[in-house]
Amino acid sequence: MSLYMDIHTLPGPVGLTDAANAHAADLQTQQRYGVNYLRYWVDEQAGKIFCLVEAPDAEAAASVHREAHGLVADQIFSVAEGE
């Protein structure tokens, strides 16, 4: 499994509750794609959500978002965790 960070840019502010609901939908969907959404961060005022996910590839990670709530990331980066 590879590690990915994705970035969502929404057209306006985003609430923590909205992000939490989307993350919960991801968790309900992820198993079908062999994906494990780990954490997320929100910049409420900038309308940005960042998701950390283990996935076989970037497309599998995107498929979970697409099916779970339709908020597909603008960018997905392959990342490595530092110490």
C-alpha positions as a LaTeX table, in Angstrom:
\begin{tabular}{lrrr}
\hline
Residue & $x$ (\AA) & $y$ (\AA) & $z$ (\AA) \\
\hline
Met1 & 0.00 & 0.00 & 0.00 \\
Ser2 & 1.15 & 3.51 & $-0.79$ \\
Leu3 & 0.49 & 6.65 & 1.21 \\
Tyr4 & $-1.26$ & 9.63 & $-0.40$ \\
Met5 & $-2.26$ & 13.13 & 0.65 \\
Asp6 & $-5.10$ & 14.72 & $-1.26$ \\
Ile7 & $-6.30$ & 18.31 & $-1.33$ \\
His8 & $-9.88$ & 19.48 & $-1.83$ \\
Thr9 & $-10.55$ & 23.15 & $-2.56$ \\
Leu10 & $-14.17$ & 24.14 & $-2.04$ \\
Pro11 & $-15.71$ & 27.37 & $-3.38$ \\
Gly12 & $-16.17$ & 28.84 & 0.09 \\
Pro13 & $-15.65$ & 28.15 & 3.79 \\
Val14 & $-16.10$ & 24.57 & 4.99 \\
Gly15 & $-17.21$ & 23.51 & 8.45 \\
Leu16 & $-15.56$ & 20.83 & 10.57 \\
Thr17 & $-18.88$ & 19.00 & 10.79 \\
Asp18 & $-19.18$ & 18.85 & 7.00 \\
Ala19 & $-15.65$ & 17.45 & 6.72 \\
Ala20 & $-16.36$ & 14.93 & 9.50 \\
Asn21 & $-19.50$ & 13.75 & 7.69 \\
Ala22 & $-17.58$ & 13.32 & 4.43 \\
His23 & $-14.83$ & 11.41 & 6.24 \\
Ala24 & $-17.43$ & 9.12 & 7.85 \\
Ala25 & $-18.85$ & 8.40 & 4.37 \\
Asp26 & $-15.32$ & 7.57 & 3.17 \\
Leu27 & $-14.90$ & 5.10 & 6.03 \\
Gln28 & $-18.15$ & 3.39 & 5.06 \\
Thr29 & $-17.02$ & 3.04 & 1.42 \\
Gln30 & $-13.26$ & 2.46 & 1.59 \\
Gln31 & $-13.22$ & $-1.32$ & 2.06 \\
Arg32 & $-14.67$ & $-1.94$ & $-1.42$ \\
Tyr33 & $-11.58$ & $-0.28$ & $-2.92$ \\
Gly34 & $-8.91$ & $-1.65$ & $-0.58$ \\
Val35 & $-8.32$ & 1.84 & 0.81 \\
Asn36 & $-7.74$ & 3.08 & 4.38 \\
Tyr37 & $-8.48$ & 6.76 & 5.05 \\
Leu38 & $-6.33$ & 7.63 & 8.08 \\
Arg39 & $-6.77$ & 11.31 & 8.98 \\
Tyr40 & $-7.97$ & 14.61 & 7.63 \\
Trp41 & $-7.30$ & 18.29 & 8.29 \\
Val42 & $-9.48$ & 21.30 & 7.54 \\
Asp43 & $-8.72$ & 24.96 & 6.83 \\
Glu44 & $-12.27$ & 26.19 & 7.40 \\
Gln45 & $-11.87$ & 29.75 & 6.09 \\
Ala46 & $-9.91$ & 28.77 & 2.97 \\
Gly47 & $-12.35$ & 25.95 & 2.15 \\
Lys48 & $-9.58$ & 23.34 & 2.06 \\
Ile49 & $-9.64$ & 19.73 & 3.23 \\
Phe50 & $-6.52$ & 17.54 & 3.30 \\
Cys51 & $-6.86$ & 13.75 & 3.54 \\
Leu52 & $-4.20$ & 11.16 & 4.37 \\
Val53 & $-4.93$ & 7.75 & 2.92 \\
Glu54 & $-3.31$ & 4.36 & 2.35 \\
Ala55 & $-4.33$ & 3.03 & $-1.04$ \\
Pro56 & $-3.12$ & 0.69 & $-3.77$ \\
Asp57 & $-3.07$ & 3.72 & $-6.12$ \\
Ala58 & $-4.35$ & 7.28 & $-6.40$ \\
Glu59 & $-7.34$ & 6.24 & $-8.50$ \\
Ala60 & $-8.62$ & 3.89 & $-5.78$ \\
Ala61 & $-8.44$ & 6.75 & $-3.27$ \\
Ala62 & $-10.32$ & 9.04 & $-5.66$ \\
Ser63 & $-12.96$ & 6.37 & $-6.30$ \\
Val64 & $-13.83$ & 6.24 & $-2.60$ \\
His65 & $-14.43$ & 10.01 & $-2.48$ \\
Arg66 & $-16.39$ & 9.90 & $-5.73$ \\
Glu67 & $-18.73$ & 7.17 & $-4.50$ \\
Ala68 & $-18.98$ & 8.26 & $-0.86$ \\
His69 & $-19.86$ & 11.94 & $-1.33$ \\
Gly70 & $-18.76$ & 13.21 & $-4.73$ \\
Leu71 & $-16.06$ & 15.56 & $-3.41$ \\
Val72 & $-13.18$ & 14.39 & $-5.57$ \\
Ala73 & $-9.80$ & 15.88 & $-4.66$ \\
Asp74 & $-8.24$ & 18.57 & $-6.84$ \\
Gln75 & $-4.79$ & 17.04 & $-6.32$ \\
Ile76 & $-3.42$ & 13.76 & $-4.97$ \\
Phe77 & 0.22 & 13.41 & $-3.96$ \\
Ser78 & 2.20 & 10.28 & $-3.21$ \\
Val79 & 3.89 & 10.96 & 0.14 \\
Ala80 & 6.32 & 9.31 & 2.53 \\
Glu81 & 6.08 & 9.80 & 6.29 \\
Gly82 & 9.07 & 11.38 & 7.95 \\
Glu83 & 10.15 & 11.04 & 11.56 \\
\hline
\end{tabular}
